[in-house]
Amino acid sequence: MKMKLYTYITLFSLLAITTSACKDDDKKDVTPEPVKITFTDKKWKTETWDLVKPLDLDEDGDKETDLTQLLIECDLDGFIVFQKDGKLIANTGNKRCNAAEEQESYSADWTYDERAKIIKMKSVPGGLEKDDWEVLELTETTLKVRFNLLPEDGASGAIKSVMILKKM
């Protein structure tokens, strides 16, 4: 009986040592996968663009949430491209609102913080020095982001919007 107990204790001890030794080696050999930015070099067209908090933007007495209803057809034709070189390119599409407007133009520099899931915009020509787009959803065909429509100014706070972009 003592021999069987001794044998079981020995086998269990060897098994525990072997298992723990393998786990340590596995942890040391694991290398993190490189960051995969799947939204670059694709054409992204606005599908929806909503305000987080409804506002009466057109001063008609009704609070709006859907910003696409306030745009004209030629505004909805455009798309953006996040180039791998860190440039954001805006394209007006085929239906330009202003014939003198360039069809394609540089809009901003961008970087992506994978851990925070933030697209950081820099040098935005619209007057903002920077703007952060929080990535809420990212698939091969959908990019859903939340960002400030207007900058925070202390008194009124930021006007946050959520935009869903679809791959063209």
VMD Tcl script that builds the backbone (N, CA, C; Angstrom):
set m [mol new atoms 504]
animate dup $m
set s [atomselect $m all]
$s set {name element resname resid chain x y z} {
  {N N MET 1 A 0.819 -1.182 0.000}
  {CA C MET 1 A 0.000 0.000 0.000}
  {C C MET 1 A 0.867 1.252 0.000}
  {N N LYS 2 A 1.941 1.222 0.857}
  {CA C LYS 2 A 2.828 2.370 0.915}
  {C C LYS 2 A 3.533 2.552 -0.419}
  {N N MET 3 A 3.840 1.472 -1.093}
  {CA C MET 3 A 4.530 1.537 -2.381}
  {C C MET 3 A 3.637 2.181 -3.435}
  {N N LYS 4 A 2.359 1.830 -3.463}
  {CA C LYS 4 A 1.435 2.429 -4.416}
  {C C LYS 4 A 1.288 3.924 -4.152}
  {N N LEU 5 A 1.161 4.301 -2.875}
  {CA C LEU 5 A 1.025 5.702 -2.513}
  {C C LEU 5 A 2.276 6.480 -2.926}
  {N N TYR 6 A 3.439 5.885 -2.654}
  {CA C TYR 6 A 4.709 6.523 -3.026}
  {C C TYR 6 A 4.788 6.680 -4.551}
  {N N THR 7 A 4.375 5.663 -5.288}
  {CA C THR 7 A 4.398 5.714 -6.754}
  {C C THR 7 A 3.468 6.803 -7.262}
  {N N TYR 8 A 2.272 6.904 -6.698}
  {CA C TYR 8 A 1.327 7.941 -7.124}
  {C C TYR 8 A 1.857 9.336 -6.821}
  {N N ILE 9 A 2.438 9.521 -5.665}
  {CA C ILE 9 A 2.998 10.831 -5.294}
  {C C ILE 9 A 4.134 11.194 -6.236}
  {N N THR 10 A 4.970 10.251 -6.558}
  {CA C THR 10 A 6.097 10.492 -7.464}
  {C C THR 10 A 5.595 10.838 -8.856}
  {N N LEU 11 A 4.646 10.079 -9.372}
  {CA C LEU 11 A 4.097 10.345 -10.707}
  {C C LEU 11 A 3.408 11.700 -10.752}
  {N N PHE 12 A 2.624 12.023 -9.719}
  {CA C PHE 12 A 1.931 13.317 -9.664}
  {C C PHE 12 A 2.940 14.464 -9.625}
  {N N SER 13 A 4.015 14.300 -8.832}
  {CA C SER 13 A 5.051 15.332 -8.732}
  {C C SER 13 A 5.738 15.543 -10.072}
  {N N LEU 14 A 6.073 14.452 -10.760}
  {CA C LEU 14 A 6.707 14.565 -12.085}
  {C C LEU 14 A 5.778 15.228 -13.088}
  {N N LEU 15 A 4.520 14.871 -13.029}
  {CA C LEU 15 A 3.535 15.477 -13.928}
  {C C LEU 15 A 3.400 16.968 -13.659}
  {N N ALA 16 A 3.359 17.372 -12.397}
  {CA C ALA 16 A 3.240 18.789 -12.035}
  {C C ALA 16 A 4.467 19.569 -12.488}
  {N N ILE 17 A 5.649 19.006 -12.288}
  {CA C ILE 17 A 6.893 19.680 -12.711}
  {C C ILE 17 A 6.938 19.816 -14.219}
  {N N THR 18 A 6.586 18.768 -14.927}
  {CA C THR 18 A 6.595 18.787 -16.387}
  {C C THR 18 A 5.605 19.807 -16.932}
  {N N THR 19 A 4.403 19.829 -16.369}
  {CA C THR 19 A 3.376 20.765 -16.820}
  {C C THR 19 A 3.782 22.199 -16.561}
  {N N SER 20 A 4.283 22.483 -15.379}
  {CA C SER 20 A 4.666 23.863 -15.076}
  {C C SER 20 A 5.865 24.293 -15.896}
  {N N ALA 21 A 6.767 23.395 -16.183}
  {CA C ALA 21 A 7.931 23.743 -17.006}
  {C C ALA 21 A 7.492 24.083 -18.426}
  {N N CYS 22 A 6.531 23.364 -18.953}
  {CA C CYS 22 A 6.042 23.646 -20.313}
  {C C CYS 22 A 5.345 24.990 -20.382}
  {N N LYS 23 A 4.565 25.315 -19.367}
  {CA C LYS 23 A 3.847 26.584 -19.381}
  {C C LYS 23 A 4.808 27.763 -19.382}
  {N N ASP 24 A 5.872 27.710 -18.601}
  {CA C ASP 24 A 6.843 28.796 -18.573}
  {C C ASP 24 A 7.508 28.969 -19.930}
  {N N ASP 25 A 7.883 27.837 -20.560}
  {CA C ASP 25 A 8.528 27.917 -21.873}
  {C C ASP 25 A 7.577 28.499 -22.910}
  {N N ASP 26 A 6.292 28.098 -22.831}
  {CA C ASP 26 A 5.319 28.607 -23.788}
  {C C ASP 26 A 5.181 30.114 -23.674}
  {N N LYS 27 A 5.175 30.629 -22.456}
  {CA C LYS 27 A 5.026 32.069 -22.262}
  {C C LYS 27 A 6.225 32.827 -22.804}
  {N N LYS 28 A 7.423 32.263 -22.657}
  {CA C LYS 28 A 8.630 32.938 -23.127}
  {C C LYS 28 A 8.712 32.944 -24.649}
  {N N ASP 29 A 8.206 31.903 -25.292}
  {CA C ASP 29 A 8.310 31.779 -26.742}
  {C C ASP 29 A 7.224 32.535 -27.504}
  {N N VAL 30 A 6.189 32.980 -26.813}
  {CA C VAL 30 A 5.082 33.658 -27.479}
  {C C VAL 30 A 5.518 35.066 -27.859}
  {N N THR 31 A 5.365 35.395 -29.119}
  {CA C THR 31 A 5.665 36.752 -29.576}
  {C C THR 31 A 4.352 37.429 -29.947}
  {N N PRO 32 A 4.207 38.690 -29.568}
  {CA C PRO 32 A 2.949 39.367 -29.894}
  {C C PRO 32 A 2.788 39.523 -31.394}
  {N N GLU 33 A 1.544 39.384 -31.833}
  {CA C GLU 33 A 1.269 39.562 -33.256}
  {C C GLU 33 A 1.414 41.028 -33.620}
  {N N PRO 34 A 1.911 41.310 -34.815}
  {CA C PRO 34 A 2.036 42.709 -35.218}
  {C C PRO 34 A 0.660 43.355 -35.348}
  {N N VAL 35 A 0.633 44.671 -35.132}
  {CA C VAL 35 A -0.615 45.415 -35.241}
  {C C VAL 35 A -1.123 45.320 -36.674}
  {N N LYS 36 A -2.381 44.955 -36.818}
  {CA C LYS 36 A -2.991 44.847 -38.138}
  {C C LYS 36 A -3.980 45.986 -38.301}
  {N N ILE 37 A -3.608 46.964 -39.082}
  {CA C ILE 37 A -4.517 48.074 -39.350}
  {C C ILE 37 A -5.254 47.714 -40.628}
  {N N THR 38 A -6.523 47.367 -40.498}
  {CA C THR 38 A -7.264 46.832 -41.638}
  {C C THR 38 A -8.064 47.884 -42.399}
  {N N PHE 39 A -7.978 49.146 -41.982}
  {CA C PHE 39 A -8.781 50.162 -42.653}
  {C C PHE 39 A -7.974 51.003 -43.643}
  {N N THR 40 A -6.697 50.728 -43.821}
  {CA C THR 40 A -5.875 51.547 -44.706}
  {C C THR 40 A -6.059 51.186 -46.179}
  {N N ASP 41 A -5.799 52.203 -47.008}
  {CA C ASP 41 A -5.834 52.066 -48.469}
  {C C ASP 41 A -7.154 51.507 -48.996}
  {N N LYS 42 A -8.234 51.831 -48.312}
  {CA C LYS 42 A -9.580 51.475 -48.753}
  {C C LYS 42 A -10.383 52.760 -48.878}
  {N N LYS 43 A -11.356 52.757 -49.746}
  {CA C LYS 43 A -12.268 53.893 -49.890}
  {C C LYS 43 A -13.409 53.714 -48.903}
  {N N TRP 44 A -13.593 54.718 -48.020}
  {CA C TRP 44 A -14.638 54.669 -47.000}
  {C C TRP 44 A -15.657 55.769 -47.258}
  {N N LYS 45 A -16.891 55.359 -47.438}
  {CA C LYS 45 A -17.981 56.287 -47.715}
  {C C LYS 45 A -18.916 56.347 -46.501}
  {N N THR 46 A -19.374 57.550 -46.163}
  {CA C THR 46 A -20.269 57.723 -45.030}
  {C C THR 46 A -21.613 57.062 -45.298}
  {N N GLU 47 A -22.004 56.158 -44.409}
  {CA C GLU 47 A -23.318 55.535 -44.501}
  {C C GLU 47 A -24.295 56.240 -43.563}
  {N N THR 48 A -23.888 56.445 -42.324}
  {CA C THR 48 A -24.698 57.202 -41.363}
  {C C THR 48 A -23.779 58.143 -40.598}
  {N N TRP 49 A -24.360 59.246 -40.141}
  {CA C TRP 49 A -23.613 60.213 -39.342}
  {C C TRP 49 A -24.607 60.829 -38.372}
  {N N ASP 50 A -24.523 60.450 -37.121}
  {CA C ASP 50 A -25.506 60.849 -36.116}
  {C C ASP 50 A -24.866 61.633 -34.978}
  {N N LEU 51 A -25.635 62.551 -34.437}
  {CA C LEU 51 A -25.226 63.252 -33.231}
  {C C LEU 51 A -25.517 62.355 -32.034}
  {N N VAL 52 A -24.638 62.355 -31.042}
  {CA C VAL 52 A -24.871 61.585 -29.831}
  {C C VAL 52 A -26.022 62.220 -29.043}
  {N N LYS 53 A -26.031 63.552 -28.971}
  {CA C LYS 53 A -27.095 64.294 -28.284}
  {C C LYS 53 A -27.818 65.145 -29.337}
  {N N PRO 54 A -29.138 64.988 -29.507}
  {CA C PRO 54 A -29.877 65.751 -30.522}
  {C C PRO 54 A -29.761 67.267 -30.321}
  {N N LEU 55 A -29.614 67.994 -31.427}
  {CA C LEU 55 A -29.542 69.457 -31.412}
  {C C LEU 55 A -30.343 70.023 -32.567}
  {N N ASP 56 A -30.839 71.228 -32.399}
  {CA C ASP 56 A -31.559 71.920 -33.476}
  {C C ASP 56 A -30.538 72.708 -34.303}
  {N N LEU 57 A -29.876 72.027 -35.219}
  {CA C LEU 57 A -28.809 72.652 -35.994}
  {C C LEU 57 A -29.325 73.585 -37.089}
  {N N ASP 58 A -30.468 73.274 -37.669}
  {CA C ASP 58 A -31.003 74.115 -38.752}
  {C C ASP 58 A -32.020 75.143 -38.246}
  {N N GLU 59 A -32.159 75.219 -36.927}
  {CA C GLU 59 A -33.015 76.201 -36.260}
  {C C GLU 59 A -34.463 76.198 -36.756}
  {N N ASP 60 A -35.000 74.970 -36.962}
  {CA C ASP 60 A -36.396 74.849 -37.387}
  {C C ASP 60 A -37.313 74.429 -36.242}
  {N N GLY 61 A -36.759 74.339 -35.035}
  {CA C GLY 61 A -37.547 73.947 -33.871}
  {C C GLY 61 A -37.480 72.463 -33.569}
  {N N ASP 62 A -36.977 71.662 -34.504}
  {CA C ASP 62 A -36.844 70.217 -34.290}
  {C C ASP 62 A -35.377 69.873 -34.049}
  {N N LYS 63 A -35.130 69.041 -33.041}
  {CA C LYS 63 A -33.761 68.604 -32.773}
  {C C LYS 63 A -33.402 67.451 -33.698}
  {N N GLU 64 A -32.264 67.576 -34.348}
  {CA C GLU 64 A -31.809 66.552 -35.281}
  {C C GLU 64 A -30.792 65.630 -34.629}
  {N N THR 65 A -30.780 64.402 -35.095}
  {CA C THR 65 A -29.709 63.466 -34.747}
  {C C THR 65 A -28.999 62.997 -36.006}
  {N N ASP 66 A -29.721 62.866 -37.119}
  {CA C ASP 66 A -29.165 62.364 -38.377}
  {C C ASP 66 A -28.581 63.522 -39.190}
  {N N LEU 67 A -27.256 63.643 -39.178}
  {CA C LEU 67 A -26.596 64.729 -39.904}
  {C C LEU 67 A -26.639 64.536 -41.421}
  {N N THR 68 A -26.795 63.312 -41.898}
  {CA C THR 68 A -26.840 63.084 -43.344}
  {C C THR 68 A -28.076 63.734 -43.971}
  {N N GLN 69 A -29.145 63.937 -43.187}
  {CA C GLN 69 A -30.342 64.602 -43.718}
  {C C GLN 69 A -30.094 66.083 -43.994}
  {N N LEU 70 A -29.079 66.645 -43.357}
  {CA C LEU 70 A -28.773 68.055 -43.555}
  {C C LEU 70 A -27.793 68.281 -44.717}
  {N N LEU 71 A -27.271 67.208 -45.266}
  {CA C LEU 71 A -26.325 67.321 -46.373}
  {C C LEU 71 A -27.053 67.240 -47.706}
  {N N ILE 72 A -26.432 67.805 -48.744}
  {CA C ILE 72 A -27.010 67.701 -50.087}
  {C C ILE 72 A -26.362 66.525 -50.818}
  {N N GLU 73 A -26.982 66.117 -51.908}
  {CA C GLU 73 A -26.581 64.904 -52.622}
  {C C GLU 73 A -25.094 64.869 -52.958}
  {N N CYS 74 A -24.548 66.003 -53.394}
  {CA C CYS 74 A -23.135 66.004 -53.777}
  {C C CYS 74 A -22.208 65.795 -52.581}
  {N N ASP 75 A -22.650 66.139 -51.370}
  {CA C ASP 75 A -21.847 65.888 -50.173}
  {C C ASP 75 A -21.786 64.403 -49.831}
  {N N LEU 76 A -22.827 63.689 -50.159}
  {CA C LEU 76 A -22.908 62.269 -49.822}
  {C C LEU 76 A -22.147 61.374 -50.797}
  {N N ASP 77 A -21.655 61.948 -51.881}
  {CA C ASP 77 A -20.955 61.193 -52.919}
  {C C ASP 77 A -19.480 60.968 -52.582}
  {N N GLY 78 A -18.939 61.736 -51.672}
  {CA C GLY 78 A -17.510 61.684 -51.382}
  {C C GLY 78 A -17.101 60.488 -50.540}
  {N N PHE 79 A -15.778 60.320 -50.432}
  {CA C PHE 79 A -15.216 59.253 -49.605}
  {C C PHE 79 A -13.842 59.685 -49.101}
  {N N ILE 80 A -13.327 58.930 -48.124}
  {CA C ILE 80 A -11.995 59.190 -47.600}
  {C C ILE 80 A -11.138 57.939 -47.716}
  {N N VAL 81 A -9.819 58.137 -47.685}
  {CA C VAL 81 A -8.863 57.031 -47.719}
  {C C VAL 81 A -7.791 57.302 -46.674}
  {N N PHE 82 A -7.592 56.348 -45.775}
  {CA C PHE 82 A -6.486 56.404 -44.825}
  {C C PHE 82 A -5.295 55.736 -45.499}
  {N N GLN 83 A -4.380 56.527 -46.024}
  {CA C GLN 83 A -3.230 55.947 -46.712}
  {C C GLN 83 A -2.242 55.379 -45.699}
  {N N LYS 84 A -1.510 54.337 -46.104}
  {CA C LYS 84 A -0.540 53.702 -45.210}
  {C C LYS 84 A 0.579 54.652 -44.812}
  {N N ASP 85 A 0.809 55.706 -45.604}
  {CA C ASP 85 A 1.873 56.664 -45.277}
  {C C ASP 85 A 1.436 57.687 -44.225}
  {N N GLY 86 A 0.219 57.524 -43.663}
  {CA C GLY 86 A -0.239 58.410 -42.604}
  {C C GLY 86 A -0.976 59.641 -43.091}
  {N N LYS 87 A -1.355 59.670 -44.352}
  {CA C LYS 87 A -2.114 60.798 -44.911}
  {C C LYS 87 A -3.572 60.389 -45.060}
  {N N LEU 88 A -4.462 61.312 -44.700}
  {CA C LEU 88 A -5.891 61.112 -44.919}
  {C C LEU 88 A -6.258 61.905 -46.157}
  {N N ILE 89 A -6.795 61.235 -47.147}
  {CA C ILE 89 A -7.165 61.864 -48.412}
  {C C ILE 89 A -8.689 61.900 -48.507}
  {N N ALA 90 A -9.216 63.070 -48.842}
  {CA C ALA 90 A -10.655 63.236 -49.065}
  {C C ALA 90 A -10.900 63.338 -50.560}
  {N N ASN 91 A -11.900 62.620 -51.032}
  {CA C ASN 91 A -12.271 62.654 -52.440}
  {C C ASN 91 A -13.739 63.072 -52.512}
  {N N THR 92 A -14.029 64.071 -53.357}
  {CA C THR 92 A -15.396 64.589 -53.446}
  {C C THR 92 A -16.340 63.648 -54.179}
  {N N GLY 93 A -15.806 62.662 -54.854}
  {CA C GLY 93 A -16.642 61.766 -55.642}
  {C C GLY 93 A -16.960 62.394 -56.986}
  {N N ASN 94 A -17.851 61.778 -57.723}
  {CA C ASN 94 A -18.187 62.263 -59.069}
  {C C ASN 94 A -19.119 63.469 -59.062}
  {N N LYS 95 A -19.910 63.625 -58.013}
  {CA C LYS 95 A -20.887 64.728 -57.939}
  {C C LYS 95 A -20.319 65.857 -57.072}
  {N N ARG 96 A -19.466 66.672 -57.636}
  {CA C ARG 96 A -18.867 67.771 -56.876}
  {C C ARG 96 A -19.872 68.887 -56.642}
  {N N CYS 97 A -19.869 69.446 -55.444}
  {CA C CYS 97 A -20.759 70.557 -55.106}
  {C C CYS 97 A -20.265 71.857 -55.726}
  {N N ASN 98 A -18.971 71.969 -55.907}
  {CA C ASN 98 A -18.355 73.161 -56.474}
  {C C ASN 98 A -17.417 72.710 -57.589}
  {N N ALA 99 A -17.659 73.140 -58.798}
  {CA C ALA 99 A -16.868 72.707 -59.949}
  {C C ALA 99 A -15.395 73.079 -59.803}
  {N N ALA 100 A -15.099 74.158 -59.079}
  {CA C ALA 100 A -13.717 74.594 -58.908}
  {C C ALA 100 A -12.978 73.773 -57.844}
  {N N GLU 101 A -13.721 73.024 -57.054}
  {CA C GLU 101 A -13.136 72.224 -55.989}
  {C C GLU 101 A -12.334 71.058 -56.575}
  {N N GLU 102 A -11.152 70.810 -55.988}
  {CA C GLU 102 A -10.354 69.670 -56.437}
  {C C GLU 102 A -11.068 68.381 -56.029}
  {N N GLN 103 A -11.018 67.395 -56.902}
  {CA C GLN 103 A -11.712 66.146 -56.594}
  {C C GLN 103 A -11.038 65.406 -55.442}
  {N N GLU 104 A -9.717 65.442 -55.389}
  {CA C GLU 104 A -9.013 64.740 -54.324}
  {C C GLU 104 A -8.064 65.708 -53.644}
  {N N SER 105 A -8.060 65.687 -52.303}
  {CA C SER 105 A -7.186 66.590 -51.570}
  {C C SER 105 A -6.711 65.955 -50.273}
  {N N TYR 106 A -5.564 66.408 -49.817}
  {CA C TYR 106 A -5.010 65.983 -48.535}
  {C C TYR 106 A -5.818 66.642 -47.427}
  {N N SER 107 A -6.235 65.874 -46.441}
  {CA C SER 107 A -7.062 66.420 -45.363}
  {C C SER 107 A -6.351 66.472 -44.019}
  {N N ALA 108 A -5.528 65.477 -43.706}
  {CA C ALA 108 A -4.882 65.425 -42.392}
  {C C ALA 108 A -3.816 64.340 -42.376}
  {N N ASP 109 A -3.008 64.367 -41.313}
  {CA C ASP 109 A -2.112 63.259 -41.001}
  {C C ASP 109 A -2.812 62.426 -39.931}
  {N N TRP 110 A -2.564 61.128 -39.916}
  {CA C TRP 110 A -3.209 60.281 -38.922}
  {C C TRP 110 A -2.237 59.215 -38.435}
  {N N THR 111 A -2.485 58.745 -37.216}
  {CA C THR 111 A -1.813 57.580 -36.650}
  {C C THR 111 A -2.889 56.770 -35.935}
  {N N TYR 112 A -2.594 55.497 -35.675}
  {CA C TYR 112 A -3.573 54.646 -35.005}
  {C C TYR 112 A -2.975 54.058 -33.748}
  {N N ASP 113 A -3.651 54.242 -32.626}
  {CA C ASP 113 A -3.279 53.650 -31.352}
  {C C ASP 113 A -4.125 52.395 -31.179}
  {N N GLU 114 A -3.525 51.236 -31.464}
  {CA C GLU 114 A -4.239 49.959 -31.446}
  {C C GLU 114 A -4.802 49.652 -30.064}
  {N N ARG 115 A -4.024 49.904 -29.028}
  {CA C ARG 115 A -4.461 49.564 -27.672}
  {C C ARG 115 A -5.677 50.394 -27.265}
  {N N ALA 116 A -5.628 51.700 -27.528}
  {CA C ALA 116 A -6.730 52.586 -27.158}
  {C C ALA 116 A -7.838 52.604 -28.205}
  {N N LYS 117 A -7.563 52.055 -29.377}
  {CA C LYS 117 A -8.492 52.061 -30.505}
  {C C LYS 117 A -8.887 53.491 -30.872}
  {N N ILE 118 A -7.862 54.325 -31.064}
  {CA C ILE 118 A -8.047 55.733 -31.398}
  {C C ILE 118 A -7.267 56.060 -32.674}
  {N N ILE 119 A -7.968 56.667 -33.640}
  {CA C ILE 119 A -7.304 57.232 -34.806}
  {C C ILE 119 A -7.020 58.687 -34.447}
  {N N LYS 120 A -5.753 59.046 -34.377}
  {CA C LYS 120 A -5.363 60.407 -33.991}
  {C C LYS 120 A -5.105 61.213 -35.259}
  {N N MET 121 A -5.905 62.253 -35.433}
  {CA C MET 121 A -5.766 63.149 -36.572}
  {C C MET 121 A -4.892 64.328 -36.156}
  {N N LYS 122 A -4.016 64.750 -37.061}
  {CA C LYS 122 A -3.164 65.911 -36.802}
  {C C LYS 122 A -3.179 66.801 -38.031}
  {N N SER 123 A -2.951 68.072 -37.828}
  {CA C SER 123 A -2.888 69.050 -38.931}
  {C C SER 123 A -4.179 69.086 -39.728}
  {N N VAL 124 A -5.295 69.043 -39.044}
  {CA C VAL 124 A -6.581 69.048 -39.729}
  {C C VAL 124 A -6.817 70.439 -40.316}
  {N N PRO 125 A -6.962 70.563 -41.637}
  {CA C PRO 125 A -7.121 71.872 -42.264}
  {C C PRO 125 A -8.342 72.660 -41.806}
  {N N GLY 126 A -9.363 72.004 -41.282}
  {CA C GLY 126 A -10.575 72.694 -40.864}
  {C C GLY 126 A -10.387 73.579 -39.640}
  {N N GLY 127 A -9.180 73.685 -39.123}
  {CA C GLY 127 A -8.926 74.572 -38.004}
  {C C GLY 127 A -8.549 73.854 -36.724}
  {N N LEU 128 A -8.856 72.587 -36.600}
  {CA C LEU 128 A -8.484 71.847 -35.398}
  {C C LEU 128 A -7.027 71.418 -35.507}
  {N N GLU 129 A -6.300 71.579 -34.430}
  {CA C GLU 129 A -4.917 71.124 -34.422}
  {C C GLU 129 A -4.857 69.604 -34.367}
  {N N LYS 130 A -5.820 69.018 -33.663}
  {CA C LYS 130 A -5.874 67.558 -33.572}
  {C C LYS 130 A -7.318 67.141 -33.334}
  {N N ASP 131 A -7.590 65.909 -33.643}
  {CA C ASP 131 A -8.913 65.364 -33.411}
  {C C ASP 131 A -8.754 63.860 -33.256}
  {N N ASP 132 A -9.362 63.287 -32.244}
  {CA C ASP 132 A -9.269 61.851 -32.020}
  {C C ASP 132 A -10.577 61.185 -32.404}
  {N N TRP 133 A -10.475 60.133 -33.211}
  {CA C TRP 133 A -11.635 59.340 -33.607}
  {C C TRP 133 A -11.558 58.022 -32.841}
  {N N GLU 134 A -12.529 57.788 -31.968}
  {CA C GLU 134 A -12.583 56.534 -31.225}
  {C C GLU 134 A -13.209 55.469 -32.122}
  {N N VAL 135 A -12.497 54.381 -32.334}
  {CA C VAL 135 A -12.998 53.299 -33.180}
  {C C VAL 135 A -13.918 52.420 -32.334}
  {N N LEU 136 A -15.202 52.428 -32.682}
  {CA C LEU 136 A -16.207 51.645 -31.965}
  {C C LEU 136 A -16.389 50.268 -32.576}
  {N N GLU 137 A -16.183 50.178 -33.887}
  {CA C GLU 137 A -16.320 48.902 -34.601}
  {C C GLU 137 A -15.414 48.946 -35.814}
  {N N LEU 138 A -14.729 47.839 -36.065}
  {CA C LEU 138 A -13.860 47.749 -37.232}
  {C C LEU 138 A -13.920 46.344 -37.792}
  {N N THR 139 A -14.440 46.242 -39.025}
  {CA C THR 139 A -14.457 44.976 -39.747}
  {C C THR 139 A -13.859 45.255 -41.122}
  {N N GLU 140 A -13.851 44.276 -41.969}
  {CA C GLU 140 A -13.334 44.471 -43.330}
  {C C GLU 140 A -14.174 45.466 -44.126}
  {N N THR 141 A -15.447 45.602 -43.781}
  {CA C THR 141 A -16.341 46.453 -44.565}
  {C C THR 141 A -16.954 47.623 -43.803}
  {N N THR 142 A -16.747 47.680 -42.483}
  {CA C THR 142 A -17.368 48.728 -41.671}
  {C C THR 142 A -16.346 49.366 -40.737}
  {N N LEU 143 A -16.384 50.698 -40.681}
  {CA C LEU 143 A -15.574 51.465 -39.736}
  {C C LEU 143 A -16.524 52.419 -39.029}
  {N N LYS 144 A -16.752 52.167 -37.735}
  {CA C LYS 144 A -17.657 53.005 -36.948}
  {C C LYS 144 A -16.812 53.790 -35.950}
  {N N VAL 145 A -16.922 55.124 -36.009}
  {CA C VAL 145 A -16.097 55.994 -35.170}
  {C C VAL 145 A -16.946 57.032 -34.442}
  {N N ARG 146 A -16.446 57.474 -33.277}
  {CA C ARG 146 A -17.072 58.558 -32.525}
  {C C ARG 146 A -16.020 59.663 -32.394}
  {N N PHE 147 A -16.441 60.899 -32.683}
  {CA C PHE 147 A -15.514 62.025 -32.591}
  {C C PHE 147 A -16.285 63.303 -32.316}
  {N N ASN 148 A -15.553 64.350 -31.960}
  {CA C ASN 148 A -16.164 65.650 -31.698}
  {C C ASN 148 A -16.436 66.341 -33.020}
  {N N LEU 149 A -17.685 66.709 -33.230}
  {CA C LEU 149 A -18.053 67.457 -34.427}
  {C C LEU 149 A -17.487 68.868 -34.336}
  {N N LEU 150 A -17.594 69.443 -33.156}
  {CA C LEU 150 A -17.011 70.752 -32.870}
  {C C LEU 150 A -16.119 70.595 -31.653}
  {N N PRO 151 A -15.063 71.387 -31.559}
  {CA C PRO 151 A -14.134 71.213 -30.430}
  {C C PRO 151 A -14.759 71.608 -29.102}
  {N N GLU 152 A -14.202 71.055 -28.036}
  {CA C GLU 152 A -14.648 71.431 -26.699}
  {C C GLU 152 A -14.173 72.845 -26.423}
  {N N ASP 153 A -15.068 73.684 -25.903}
  {CA C ASP 153 A -14.668 75.064 -25.619}
  {C C ASP 153 A -14.914 75.435 -24.166}
  {N N GLY 154 A -15.210 74.480 -23.338}
  {CA C GLY 154 A -15.407 74.754 -21.920}
  {C C GLY 154 A -16.835 75.152 -21.591}
  {N N ALA 155 A -17.407 76.083 -22.334}
  {CA C ALA 155 A -18.766 76.568 -22.027}
  {C C ALA 155 A -19.820 75.585 -22.520}
  {N N SER 156 A -19.753 75.236 -23.787}
  {CA C SER 156 A -20.792 74.373 -24.344}
  {C C SER 156 A -20.375 72.910 -24.396}
  {N N GLY 157 A -19.100 72.633 -24.300}
  {CA C GLY 157 A -18.616 71.262 -24.402}
  {C C GLY 157 A -18.623 70.799 -25.853}
  {N N ALA 158 A -18.125 69.621 -26.056}
  {CA C ALA 158 A -18.017 69.088 -27.408}
  {C C ALA 158 A -19.365 68.591 -27.916}
  {N N ILE 159 A -19.542 68.682 -29.208}
  {CA C ILE 159 A -20.703 68.080 -29.861}
  {C C ILE 159 A -20.196 66.781 -30.467}
  {N N LYS 160 A -20.555 65.667 -29.857}
  {CA C LYS 160 A -20.051 64.369 -30.289}
  {C C LYS 160 A -20.951 63.774 -31.366}
  {N N SER 161 A -20.295 63.112 -32.300}
  {CA C SER 161 A -21.042 62.448 -33.364}
  {C C SER 161 A -20.489 61.046 -33.562}
  {N N VAL 162 A -21.322 60.182 -34.132}
  {CA C VAL 162 A -20.932 58.827 -34.477}
  {C C VAL 162 A -21.153 58.648 -35.971}
  {N N MET 163 A -20.116 58.203 -36.648}
  {CA C MET 163 A -20.176 58.020 -38.096}
  {C C MET 163 A -19.893 56.555 -38.420}
  {N N ILE 164 A -20.721 56.003 -39.291}
  {CA C ILE 164 A -20.479 54.659 -39.807}
  {C C ILE 164 A -20.045 54.818 -41.255}
  {N N LEU 165 A -18.845 54.316 -41.534}
  {CA C LEU 165 A -18.295 54.357 -42.889}
  {C C LEU 165 A -18.317 52.941 -43.446}
  {N N LYS 166 A -18.679 52.821 -44.707}
  {CA C LYS 166 A -18.701 51.518 -45.373}
  {C C LYS 166 A -17.650 51.502 -46.471}
  {N N LYS 167 A -17.018 50.350 -46.620}
  {CA C LYS 167 A -16.021 50.179 -47.678}
  {C C LYS 167 A -16.727 50.180 -49.032}
  {N N MET 168 A -16.171 50.934 -49.951}
  {CA C MET 168 A -16.758 51.006 -51.303}
  {C C MET 168 A -16.219 49.878 -52.165}
}
mol reanalyze $m
mol bondsrecalc $m
mol representation Tube
mol addrep $m
